[in-house]
Amino acid sequence: MVTRAERNATDPDLGVLAGRLLFAVQRELFSTLAEQGFADLKPRHGTVLAYLDPDGVRATDLSRLSGQYKQNIGTLIDELESLGYVERRPDPRDRRAKLIHPTARGLAQMRAADAIMAGIQQRHAERLGPRDYGRFKRMLTDITEHQRTHPSSAGDD
């Protein structure tokens, strides 16, 4: 009888592979950010930071884009606001709503993170070749979007 640990060591399922990739990318991204002066950020903050826009974005849109509950996004926004990365401003299109804007520190973090992620992607594109890496990303995107819209997954977003 093969144990789950043995199976996941030799033939990992999609969830195990996705988790391994996520955690490895987060480790590299956040350790490099820490070296560049952003040591107060944690991987959980990536849920907001990955979708932050210089022109601001609503918390409801952050929730939808990230697939996280709005309450979780609100907590993360509070943390990032207290750390000086974001600020809430009235939405000029709807004064009842707030937009989450990056501060100067938030913009600096965004530039740093974009450069780090570009380096990670470039490294893999060089290793696999640009054509295979492009194909891999298209296929991974397709699988991810299909899973996110699958009826049994839809209620989790």
LUMVEXRO-102033 format. One record per atom (N, C-alpha, C, O): residue in one letter; y, z, x. Coordinates in steps of 0.1 Angstrom, whole numbers, padded with zeros to 4 digits, always signed. Atoms other than C-alpha are relative to their C-alpha. Example, Ala and Ser with C-alpha at 12.3 -4.5 7.8 and 13.67 -1.06 7.14 Angstrom:
2
a-0012+0000+0009;a-0045+0078+0123;a+0012+0000+0009;a+0012+0007+0019;s-0011+0000-0009;s-0011+0071+0137;s+0011+0008-0008;s+0022+0009-0003;
***
This chain:
157
m-0012+0000+0008;m+0000+0000+0000;m+0012+0000+0009;m+0014+0008+0018;v-0013+0001-0008;v+0034-0010+0014;v+0010+0009-0007;v+0012+0008-0019;t-0010-0009+0005;t+0061+0016+0010;t+0013-0008-0002;t+0015-0019+0003;r-0013+0006+0002;r+0096+0007-0002;r+0007-0002+0013;r+0014-0012+0015;a-0007+0001-0013;a+0110+0015+0032;a-0006-0011+0008;a+0002-0019+0015;e+0006+0011-0007;e+0085-0009+0048;e+0004-0013-0006;e+0007-0023+0002;r-0004+0013+0006;r+0092-0036+0023;r+0015-0003+0003;r+0018-0015+0006;n-0014+0003-0003;n+0130-0032+0028;n+0003-0003+0014;n+0013-0008+0018;a-0001+0003-0014;a+0125-0033+0065;a-0004-0015+0003;a+0002-0021+0012;t+0005+0013-0003;t+0106-0066+0064;t+0004-0011-0010;t+0005-0023-0006;d-0004+0010+0010;d+0117-0083+0031;d+0009+0007-0009;d+0006+0009-0021;p-0010-0008+0008;p+0148-0065+0018;p+0004-0009-0012;p+0006-0021-0012;d-0004+0007+0013;d+0158-0073-0018;d+0016-0002+0001;d+0022+0002+0011;l-0014+0004+0000;l+0193-0086-0027;l+0009+0012+0000;l+0019+0012+0007;g-0008-0012-0001;g+0207-0051-0033;g+0001+0006+0013;g+0011+0010+0018;v+0000-0006-0014;v+0196-0038+0001;v+0008-0009+0009;v+0016-0004+0017;l-0008+0009-0009;l+0210-0069+0018;l+0015+0001-0002;l+0022+0001+0007;a-0015-0001+0003;a+0243-0067+0000;a+0006+0013+0005;a+0017+0013+0010;g-0005-0012-0005;g+0246-0031+0008;g+0001+0001+0015;g+0011+0006+0020;r-0001+0000-0015;r+0238-0036+0045;r+0012-0008+0004;r+0019-0004+0013;l-0012+0009-0004;l+0264-0064+0047;l+0013+0008-0003;l+0022+0008+0006;l-0012-0007+0004;l+0290-0044+0028;l+0003+0012+0010;l+0014+0013+0015;f-0003-0012-0009;f+0286-0012+0050;f+0003-0005+0014;f+0011+0002+0021;a-0003+0005-0013;a+0285-0032+0082;a+0014-0006+0002;a+0021-0003+0011;v-0014+0006+0000;v+0317-0051+0074;v+0010+0012-0001;v+0020+0012+0006;q-0009-0011+0002;q+0334-0019+0062;q+0001+0008+0013;q+0012+0012+0017;r+0000-0007-0012;r+0324-0001+0094;r+0009-0007+0011;r+0018+0000+0017;e-0008+0007-0010;e+0339-0028+0116;e+0015-0001-0004;e+0024+0002+0004;l-0014+0001+0005;l+0370-0033+0094;l+0007+0013+0002;l+0018+0014+0008;f-0007-0013+0000;f+0379+0004+0091;f+0001+0006+0013;f+0010+0014+0016;s-0001-0006-0013;s+0371+0014+0126;s+0010-0008+0008;s+0018-0002+0016;t-0011+0008-0007;t+0393-0015+0139;t+0013+0004-0005;t+0023+0005+0002;l-0013-0005+0005;l+0420-0005+0115;l+0004+0013+0005;l+0016+0015+0008;a-0003-0013-0005;a+0418+0030+0127;a+0006-0001+0015;a+0015+0006+0018;e-0005+0002-0013;e+0423+0018+0163;e+0014-0006+0000;e+0021-0004+0010;q-0013+0006+0001;q+0453-0001+0151;q+0011+0009-0007;q+0022+0004-0010;g-0010-0010+0006;g+0470+0030+0136;g-0001+0003-0015;g+0007+0009-0021;f+0002-0002+0014;f+0455+0031+0101;f-0012+0009-0002;f-0020+0006-0011;a+0012-0009+0000;a+0430+0060+0107;a-0001+0008-0013;a-0011+0014-0016;d+0000-0008+0012;d+0440+0076+0074;d-0007-0007-0012;d-0009-0001-0023;l+0006+0008+0010;l+0423+0048+0054;l-0015+0002+0000;l-0021+0004+0011;k+0014-0001+0001;k+0387+0051+0041;k-0005-0012-0007;k+0002-0019-0014;p+0006+0012+0006;p+0363+0024+0030;p+0003-0001-0015;p+0004-0012-0021;r-0002+0000+0015;r+0368+0035-0007;r+0014-0007-0003;r+0015-0012-0014;h-0013+0005+0003;h+0405+0024-0004;h+0000-0015+0000;h+0008-0022-0006;g+0001+0015+0000;g+0393-0012+0002;g-0001-0006-0014;g+0002-0017-0016;t+0001+0004+0014;t+0386-0014-0035;t+0014-0005-0005;t+0015-0014-0013;v-0013+0004+0004;v+0424-0016-0040;v+0006-0009+0010;v+0012-0020+0006;l-0007+0007-0010;l+0436-0029-0007;l-0005-0015+0001;l+0004-0024+0004;a+0005+0013+0000;a+0414-0060-0009;a+0007-0009-0010;a+0007-0022-0008;y-0006+0008+0010;y+0432-0072-0040;y+0015+0002-0002;y+0021-0003-0011;l-0014-0003+0000;l+0467-0059-0033;l+0008-0013+0003;l+0004-0020+0012;d-0009+0012-0002;d+0494-0086-0035;d+0014+0004+0004;d+0019+0014-0002;p-0014-0004-0004;p+0528-0085-0018;p+0010+0000-0012;p+0019+0008-0011;d-0009+0000+0011;d+0544-0093-0051;d-0004+0011-0011;d+0003+0012-0021;g+0004-0011+0010;g+0526-0064-0069;g-0011-0005-0009;g-0013-0017-0011;v+0011+0003+0009;v+0496-0063-0092;v-0002+0012-0009;v+0000+0024-0005;r+0002-0011+0010;r+0488-0042-0123;r-0014+0006+0003;r-0023+0000+0008;a+0013-0008-0002;a+0461-0015-0121;a-0011-0006-0008;a-0022-0006-0003;t+0011+0006+0008;t+0442-0032-0149;t-0005-0013+0007;t-0017-0015+0006;d+0005+0012-0007;d+0440-0064-0128;d-0008+0004+0012;d-0018-0002+0015;l+0007-0005-0011;l+0429-0044-0098;l-0014+0004-0005;l-0024+0001+0002;s+0013-0004+0006;s+0401-0030-0120;s-0008-0012-0003;s-0020-0012+0001;r+0007+0012+0004;r+0391-0064-0133;r-0005-0007+0013;r-0017-0011+0013;l+0004+0008-0012;l+0391-0081-0099;l-0010+0007+0009;l-0019+0001+0014;s+0010-0007-0008;s+0372-0053-0081;s-0013+0004-0007;s-0023+0007-0001;g+0012-0004+0007;g+0348-0046-0109;g-0002+0015-0001;g-0012+0020-0004;q+0000-0014+0000;q+0357-0009-0108;q+0007+0005-0013;q+0015-0002-0019;y-0006-0006+0012;y+0366+0014-0137;y+0015+0003+0003;y+0019+0006+0014;k-0015-0003-0002;k+0404+0018-0143;k+0003+0014+0005;k+0012+0016+0013;q-0003-0013-0005;q+0402+0055-0138;q-0002+0002+0015;q+0005+0008+0022;n+0002+0000-0015;n+0387+0050-0103;n+0011-0006+0007;n+0016-0001+0018;i-0011+0008-0006;i+0414+0025-0095;i+0013+0009+0000;i+0020+0010+0010;g-0012-0009+0001;g+0441+0050-0107;g-0001+0011+0011;g+0009+0014+0017;t+0001-0010-0010;t+0427+0077-0084;t+0003-0006+0014;t+0009+0001+0022;l-0003+0006-0013;l+0427+0053-0054;l+0014-0004+0002;l+0019-0002+0013;i-0014+0003-0002;i+0462+0042-0061;i+0008+0012+0003;i+0017+0012+0011;d-0007-0013-0003;d+0473+0078-0062;d-0002+0004+0015;d+0008+0008+0021;e+0002-0004-0014;e+0457+0084-0028;e+0008-0009+0009;e+0014-0005+0019;l-0007+0010-0009;l+0472+0052-0013;l+0015+0002-0001;l+0022+0000+0009;e-0014-0003+0001;e+0506+0062-0027;e+0004+0012+0008;e+0014+0012+0015;s-0003-0012-0008;s+0504+0096-0011;s-0001-0002+0015;s+0006+0005+0023;l+0001+0004-0014;l+0494+0080+0022;l+0011-0010+0004;l+0013-0012+0016;g-0011+0008-0003;g+0524+0057+0020;g-0003-0015+0001;g+0005-0023+0007;y+0004+0014+0000;y+0506+0023+0015;y+0005-0008-0012;y+0007-0020-0011;v-0004+0007+0013;v+0516+0015-0021;v+0011+0009-0007;v+0012+0020-0005;e-0009-0007+0009;e+0543+0024-0046;e-0001-0007-0014;e-0004-0019-0015;r+0000+0006+0014;r+0545+0019-0084;r+0014-0004-0003;r+0023+0004+0000;r-0013+0004+0004;r+0573-0001-0097;r-0001-0006-0014;r-0012-0011-0018;p+0001+0006+0013;p+0582-0013-0132;p-0003-0015+0001;p+0002-0021+0010;d+0003+0014+0001;d+0568-0047-0141;d+0012-0007-0007;d+0015-0003-0018;p-0012+0006+0007;p+0599-0069-0148;p-0004-0008-0012;p+0005-0011-0020;r+0004+0007+0012;r+0579-0088-0174;r-0004+0009-0011;r-0004+0004-0023;d+0003-0010+0011;d+0569-0057-0193;d+0003+0014+0006;d-0004+0020+0013;r-0005-0013-0006;r+0588-0025-0186;r-0009+0012-0003;r-0007+0022+0003;r+0010-0011+0003;r+0560-0004-0201;r-0011+0001+0011;r-0017+0011+0013;a+0010+0000-0010;a+0537-0015-0173;a+0006+0002+0014;a+0017+0000+0016;k-0003-0002-0014;k+0537-0007-0136;k-0007-0010+0008;k-0018-0014+0006;l+0007+0008-0010;l+0530-0030-0107;l-0002+0009+0012;l+0006+0017+0016;i+0003-0006-0012;i+0514-0017-0076;i+0004-0009+0011;i-0002-0020+0013;h-0005+0008-0011;h+0533-0029-0046;h-0003+0006+0013;h-0003+0018+0015;p+0002-0006-0014;p+0525-0025-0009;p+0014+0004+0006;p+0024-0003+0003;t-0012-0004-0007;t+0551-0006+0011;t+0000-0008+0013;t-0009-0016+0016;a+0000+0007-0013;a+0561-0018+0046;a-0013+0004+0008;a-0019-0005+0014;r+0012-0004-0006;r+0531+0002+0059;r-0012-0007-0006;r-0021-0012+0001;g+0010+0007+0007;g+0509-0014+0033;g-0001-0015+0004;g-0011-0020+0006;l+0000+0014-0005;l+0520-0049+0043;l-0005-0001+0014;l-0012-0011+0017;a+0005+0000-0013;a+0513-0041+0079;a-0015+0001+0000;a-0022-0005+0008;q+0015-0002+0001;q+0478-0029+0070;q-0006-0013-0005;q-0017-0017-0001;m+0005+0013+0006;m+0473-0061+0049;m-0001-0011+0011;m-0011-0018+0012;r+0000+0010-0011;r+0482-0083+0079;r-0011+0003+0010;r-0018-0006+0014;a+0011-0004-0009;a+0459-0063+0102;a-0014-0003-0006;a-0022-0008+0001;a+0013+0002+0007;a+0430-0064+0077;a-0003-0014-0001;a-0015-0018+0002;d+0002+0014+0001;d+0434-0101+0072;d-0004-0006+0013;d-0013-0014+0013;a+0003+0005-0013;a+0433-0107+0109;a-0014+0004+0004;a-0022-0003+0010;i+0013-0005-0003;i+0402-0085+0113;i-0011-0008-0007;i-0021-0012-0001;m+0010+0007+0008;m+0384-0102+0085;m-0001-0014+0004;m-0012-0020+0004;a+0001+0013-0005;a+0393-0136+0098;a-0009-0001+0012;a-0016-0010+0014;g+0008-0001-0012;g+0378-0126+0131;g-0015+0001-0003;g-0024-0005+0004;i+0014-0002+0004;i+0346-0114+0115;i-0006-0013-0005;i-0017-0017-0002;q+0005+0013+0006;q+0342-0146+0095;q-0001-0011+0011;q-0011-0019+0011;q+0001+0010-0010;q+0350-0168+0125;q-0012+0002+0009;q-0018-0007+0013;r+0011-0003-0009;r+0324-0150+0146;r-0013-0005-0007;r-0022-0011+0000;h+0012+0004+0007;h+0297-0157+0119;h+0000-0016-0002;h-0010-0022-0001;a+0000+0014+0001;a+0309-0193+0114;a-0004-0007+0014;a-0010-0017+0014;e+0004+0005-0013;e+0306-0199+0152;e-0015+0002+0002;e-0022-0006+0008;r+0014-0003-0002;r+0271-0183+0152;r-0009-0009-0008;r-0019-0014-0003;l+0008+0009+0009;l+0258-0203+0122;l+0004-0014+0001;l-0004-0023-0003;g-0006+0013+0001;g+0280-0233+0126;g+0008-0001-0013;g+0004+0005-0023;p-0009+0000+0012;p+0309-0240+0102;p-0006-0005-0013;p-0004+0000-0024;r+0006+0005+0012;r+0288-0261+0078;r-0009+0010-0007;r-0009+0012-0019;d+0010-0009+0005;d+0260-0236+0074;d+0008+0013-0005;d+0004+0018-0016;y-0007-0012+0005;y+0285-0207+0071;y+0007-0003-0013;y+0007+0005-0022;g-0007+0004+0012;g+0305-0226+0045;g-0010+0000-0012;g-0007+0004-0023;r+0010+0000+0011;r+0273-0232+0025;r-0005+0014-0003;r-0006+0017-0015;f+0004-0013+0003;f+0262-0196+0029;f+0011+0007-0009;f+0007+0014-0019;k-0010-0006+0008;k+0296-0184+0015;k+0000-0005-0014;k+0002+0002-0024;r+0001+0006+0013;r+0294-0208-0014;r-0012+0006-0008;r-0010+0009-0020;m+0012-0006+0007;m+0259-0196-0023;m+0001+0014-0003;m-0002+0019-0014;l-0001-0014+0003;l+0267-0160-0019;l+0011+0003-0011;l+0009+0011-0019;t-0010+0000+0011;t+0298-0165-0041;t-0006-0003-0013;t-0004+0004-0023;d+0007+0004+0012;d+0277-0182-0067;d-0009+0011-0005;d-0009+0015-0017;i+0010-0011+0004;i+0250-0154-0067;i+0008+0012-0005;i+0005+0018-0015;t-0008-0012+0003;t+0277-0127-0068;t+0007-0002-0014;t+0006+0007-0022;e-0007+0002+0013;e+0296-0143-0098;e-0010-0001-0011;e-0008+0004-0022;h+0010+0000+0010;h+0264-0150-0116;h-0005+0014-0004;h-0007+0017-0015;q+0004-0014+0002;q+0253-0114-0112;q+0011+0008-0008;q+0008+0016-0017;r-0011-0007+0007;r+0287-0101-0123;r+0002-0004-0015;r+0006+0004-0023;t-0001+0004+0014;t+0286-0121-0155;t-0013+0001-0008;t-0014-0003-0020;h+0013-0001+0007;h+0249-0115-0163;h+0002+0011-0011;h+0008+0021-0008;p-0002-0010+0011;p+0247-0097-0197;p-0003+0015+0004;p+0004+0024-0001;s+0004-0014-0003;s+0230-0066-0182;s+0010+0006+0010;s+0009+0018+0012;s-0010-0005-0009;s+0258-0063-0156;s+0014+0001-0006;s+0022+0009-0001;a-0013+0001+0005;a+0288-0071-0177;a+0006+0013-0005;a+0018+0015-0003;g-0006-0012+0004;g+0292-0036-0191;g+0003+0010+0011;g+0010+0020+0009;d-0003-0009-0011;d+0294-0020-0157;d+0013-0003+0007;d+0018+0006+0014;d-0013+0003-0006;d+0327-0037-0147;d+0011+0008-0006;d+0022+0007-0002;
***
